[in-house]
Amino acid sequence: MTAAGMRMRPIRLGDVSYPYHYGHDCIDDILAALGEYDADRFLVVTDDNVLALHGEALLEGLRALAPVEVLSLPAGDGMKSLGHLAGHLERAVAAGATRRSVVIAFGGGVPGNLAGVLAALLYRGVRMVHVPTTTVAAMDSVISLKQAINSSRGKNHFGTYLTPQAVYLDVALLRTLPDKQLRSGLCEATKNCLAIAPHAIPAMRKLLADGDLTAPESLLWLLEESLAAKTGVTAKDAREQGSGLILEYGHTVGHAVELCDQKLRGAQGVSHGEAVMFGMLVAARIAAELGVLTADEVAVHDELARALGAPLTVPAGITVDEIMATVRSDNKRGYMTAGPDEAVMVLLRGFGEPLGSPDLPLVTVPLRLVEDVVSGLLPAAARLAEEVAA
Ligand SMILES: NC(=O)c1ccc[n+]([C@@H]2O[C@H](COP(=O)([O-])OP(=O)(O)OC[C@H]3O[C@@H](n4cnc5c(N)ncnc54)[C@H](O)[C@@H]3O)[C@@H](O)[C@H]2O)c1
């Protein structure tokens, strides 16, 4: 479906593709495009914050096109559960959804993932479009076919692949993001620079040091860099099970910290992007311990993490044991043979240069080494190291 006043970039993931339409102040263009779907009903999967902030901007125009069922829950990763998925599916059927209905994933990566699994299951698959409202969703999760919800033991344990019909982004919606959330997506964009597109590192350092991150031109530059970096990888590996695993840089310890902090502080805990940035600090130090990454390269990781306001130490209240318990059940273990005392991780031997093979950029790392590095980043240990260095 077209969106006249917006820019468009095709997203090619293996043998599927879909258009990514984006612009500034373009809700009317988005609504015009949605009108072309000939939907008998829209199922809007969102969260209560997004609904309160931007619901009317979308819903008023949407209701003029077809009946709308709003499936909203309190914000937070806890939404990505089997219980909430079942609740939404039952409500969709009770509301009269059919195979001609269209699911709109309206919000960040959390409602986006829940919407993706819902769209894949409802009548064995109905059409879905993304209308992302966070930087994480706009610059990362919608450029993926992966859709998953969490088990009680870990993140993204139940899921599937789903090709959306299209993505429609109005960067004006990102303006209401709290600073922490805005920067969360920029952590993922930074990951793309470090692991895939090192040519963009200088511009990223400059933007983070003295740029206006909410200016439309900054957001559009970040979006275009993210689209280029991510699709450069996923075009060859749509399922992110081979070369695309480079996108998991920072995610092994990052996911563990995100999950532990979520249990401790709920939605107030570290954001997904912040957790991934912290995971990259751990991965960089492990690579340095293994002698493949230089101290200067680790320092660039640190500079970017500091500029993004990401945690430089393990968030207070989380123990190394808790982190390691989740690292042990990380879902990358299935991609290669690893012993019971090893983790499977993405490590860099230089910016844009992963260890392992181009087709499988993963290596096994002794859990002991992961534990030592994480322990060295406990708040007290980090303070002590600074004092010794001073
Ligand atoms: N499928 C993938 O490939 C993929 C990739 C990256 C992340 N993810 C998933 O995405 C999730 C994280 O996404 P997220 O960071 O967008 O989280 P999120 O969806 O929870 O959004 C974060 C917070 O921002 C609020 N918010 C959303 N839009 C807003 C706006 N415009 N203004 C003000 N507040 C707004 C939300 O209500 C929420 O409180 C994780 O569950 C992660 O696993 C998936």
The ligand as an ORCA input file, in Angstrom:
! r2SCAN-3c Opt
* xyz 0 1
  N      11.708     -8.792     16.985
  C      12.884     -8.325     17.108
  O      13.715     -8.591     16.303
  C      13.219     -7.415     18.267
  C      14.344     -6.583     18.188
  C      14.612     -5.702     19.244
  C      13.788     -5.682     20.355
  N      12.721     -6.524     20.412
  C      11.862     -6.513     21.607
  O      11.364     -5.192     21.782
  C      11.117     -4.998     23.172
  C      11.644     -3.651     23.604
  O      11.028     -2.646     22.828
  P      10.839     -1.149     23.358
  O      12.083     -0.678     23.974
  O      10.250     -0.376     22.239
  O       9.839     -1.338     24.584
  P       8.318     -0.951     24.854
  O       7.452     -1.333     23.724
  O       7.965     -1.490     26.180
  O       8.350      0.648     24.968
  C       9.082      1.231     26.014
  C       8.264      2.273     26.784
  O       8.044      3.414     25.970
  C       6.661      3.770     26.003
  N       6.353      4.414     24.727
  C       6.207      3.836     23.522
  N       6.064      4.776     22.574
  C       6.092      5.975     23.192
  C       6.025      7.329     22.739
  N       5.945      7.626     21.438
  N       6.094      8.313     23.670
  C       6.241      8.028     24.990
  N       6.340      6.777     25.479
  C       6.269      5.757     24.576
  C       5.957      2.463     26.237
  O       4.676      2.659     26.788
  C       6.900      1.786     27.223
  O       6.660      2.241     28.520
  C      11.732     -6.164     23.927
  O      10.701     -7.029     24.347
  C      12.591     -6.840     22.867
  O      12.699     -8.238     23.082
  C      12.420     -7.364     19.393
*
